[in-house]
Amino acid sequence: MDDFDDFVRSRADELLRLAYLMCGDRHQAEDLLQEVLEKVYLRWSRISGSPEAYARRALVNRTINHWRWRRRHREVPLDHAVEPAVEDHAGEVSGGARVLHLLGTLGRRQRAAIVLRYLNGLSVTEVADVLGCSEPTVRTHTFRGLAKLRAALPEAALIQNGDLDA
């Protein structure tokens, strides 16, 4: 399994970033990534094609399934949660806490499309493959998500001309 170890060493940070951008919580992202890496490990010898694409798709699917579970079970965060003793720089990973908050206002498919397309740098075709939908559907999710972000933050230079890279 040396290949798997190499894969984890080289791609874990990027996959953790994706998980964080998808769910908005560092600890939950770590848990989701761990679950996905366990799944990838068990299927490693049978994965055809790119292991990274397989892991990315599994991570997006696992995150979406987790949202469904939370909605069904109405998980409520504690108001008196303990603050971490060490300063958390997780907000810097997403380009700012405000961006992460705004991403949290989007529907799960819109958020996935925007995170994969603009913050993970995938093409429309690659995003469609990860989400298991057509390219026009990806463009629709992206268009509607960006419109919602623009409406929430019209003064931001962050979202101009349909691009989060500004």
Secondary structure, 3 states (H helix, E strand, C coil): CHHHHHHHHHHHHHHHHHHHHHHCCHHHHHHHHHHHHHHHHHHHHHCCCCHHHHHHHHHHHHHHHHHHHHHHHCCCCCCCCCCCCCCCCHHHHCCCHHHHHHHHCCCHHHHHHHHHHHHCCCCHHHHHHHHCCCHHHHHHHHHHHHHHHHHHCCCCCCCECCECCC
